[in-house]
Amino acid sequence: MEEKQQGLHVAVVGATGAVGQQMIKTLEKRDFPIKQLTLLSSSRSAGTKVKYKGQEVTVQEAKPESFEGVDIALFSAGGSISLQFAPEAVKRGAIVVDNTSAYRMDENVPLVVPEVNENDLKEHKGIIANPNCSTIQMVAAMEPIRRAYGLNKVIVSTYQAVSGSGAAAIEELQTQTQEILNGEEINPQVLPVKSDKKHYQIAFNAIPQIDKFQDNGYTFEEMKMINETKKIMHMPELPVAATCVRIPVVTGHSESLYIEVNEAGVSAEDIKALMKDAPGVVLEDDIDNQVYPMPAHSVGKNEVFVGRIRKDLDNDKGFHMWVVSDNLLKGAAWNSVQIAESLIKLGLVTLK
């Protein structure tokens, strides 16, 4: 669709999925300079009409030739689609921002959270990776602390919403909740996603498995957080440990985060002061009035919310905090659009 005289030809791959829909809404909300918008999906969803700025745009089936003339392509249609079509898009001159795990650990692909390592975009060779949702909110909260006081250790436990597993998981949570309240039998079929053995109840439960278990006893989701954090922060030797848990919340990931800084004598108030001024972060920390981040309050917001900041009782350099964000926005769609905005800001793509 034609939208502006000066702007970019933007493609969204996976336009009918949960993140793809959020990407389109975010592009509209940010008034991103779009001259032409191309919406792409599998053949199954082709023909669907999606509204953008009051106009209907027809979703087309993704093919290599779909990327002719595209300046920026936002991908969120699964790793296999990214592996198939991202090189085709680059070949035709597009810059790809990929929201899957396909390229995240590729040494030739920058893995970017703009508040943390925006300048890594300058090293791109056509593909830029969007990190895992739970990694994004964690590094956004940690980066101001790292810059001020260094970082020695990270231990995180996540409480992740079912929307991170897609529409089927949301539906299963809602269905199971109703069935249990009605005293009916339930039949889990979705969570944990990518389980090759069995599925478990998610309503009124917590599942300590997200993605498949690896040989070292960690899940793939946990290893994503560990490896991506080291890459984004350029700290390959940083000790990072993660435990990822799926909970019965629709949207909004929460994290209990323990970090150790390099400097002694840092106070909780020092950390709070950093959070107050940190880009993309909102401090919600007033325990006298029971103010702290919660997933229900993060929905529809782009920021990362941080609270419950307190010093460890045994380690002078240790701190605990609670970090919450909308996993479909900062965890996915907004970070991708933010990367696209950074590409314009840094002069890496030019409006036409």
Disulfide bonds with the S-S distance in Angstrom:
none
